[in-house]
Amino acid sequence: MTATTLRAVGELGMIRRIKDAVSGGPPSGVRTGIGDDTAVLALTPGASLLATTDLLIEDVHFRRSWASPYDIGWKTMAVNLSDIAAMGGVPRWALVALALPSSVDLTDVDALYRGLREAAAPHGVVVVGGDSSASPSGWMIDVTLLGEHTGAPKLRSAAKAGDAVAVTGTLGQSAAGLALLEAGKDSTHVDARTRNVLEGAHLRPTPRLAEGRWLGDQAGVHAMIDLSDGLTTDLGHVCRESGVGARVELEAMPVATATNEAARALGVDALEWATGGGEDYELLLTCQPDAAAVLSRELLAATGTILTVIGRIEAQGATVTYLDARGNPVAMRSGYQHFDG
């Protein structure tokens, strides 16, 4: 009888399968990869090491009723790549820790690693190790991603009073996609193309690595952060770490047509998704105000990605004020935080 589950092949069989799944030619900088107690890696001379990790847990970060194993692998890698992008760095190596029930089919494991690998490969990232464990209930995947930076990383603590606040791309697509997934295909009047775009933004986000590297090389850019928990939460991080406040013009918020269409169908304010929805994995930056127009024009030429100024940094306090078209303050809900409620 052919073994089809983790219980049938055991831990060693799973490790051999994973090693085969991620192996290729000798990757750059890897002296020893999967198969020993630790990976042995060679940094580029003069580079600083970047390290980040994100843990994704079933029914907290994803639901298997709509996220395929491939989607789960892709997203777990993408959210880590986004952290390296926010530093203006270059991702290099990944360690994957995985806990699964022993009843999981091996084809699902293969698909998960294919998602991890295909999200990582365009950026030259290779899986060099990790760990595996049986889970009594549910899937848990943790990626530790190592990268390099040969200059000065863009920190969230470097915003300055008077800076422009800008974001790449559009905001709210991931939250709109999640809302559509939760509502189900038969409950909303949203065309298939719009649904695919928005659900894809949630299930397989695109990390802004090329944009992060380009922006990271610009002297006019001061602080950067990726929008993982929502604009309200992540801009709040920048303000607290930098000891500044901010004003955001809601009318300037870049919201895609597809997001507005889904909002109308579901009876939701699209700005709520754009400010508090989270998981867009766009980049938020602060920059010298007189550099913003040039950065916007040249980023578009270099990467094809828009950059939109949505507000400014202020010297007073560490609070963020959101203003409507008439300049009146508007209360916006905070983004996602674990352990709330």
Protein Blocks (a to p, Z undefined) as FASTA:
>chain_A
ZZfbfklnommlmmmmmmmmmgccddehiabdchifbdcddddehiacddddddddehkl
pcfklpcfklmmmmmmmmmmmmmmmnopacfbdcddddddfkbcfklmmmmmmmmmmmmm
mnopacfbdcddddfedcddddddddddfbdcddfklccehiacddehjehklmmmmmmm
mnopklcccdfklmmmmmmmmmmccddfklmmmmmmpmklmbdcddfkojklmmmmmmmm
nopacdddfklpccdfklmmmmmmnopafklmmmmngonlpacddddfklmmmmmmmmmm
mnopacddfbdcdfehjbdcdddfkopacdddddddehiZZ
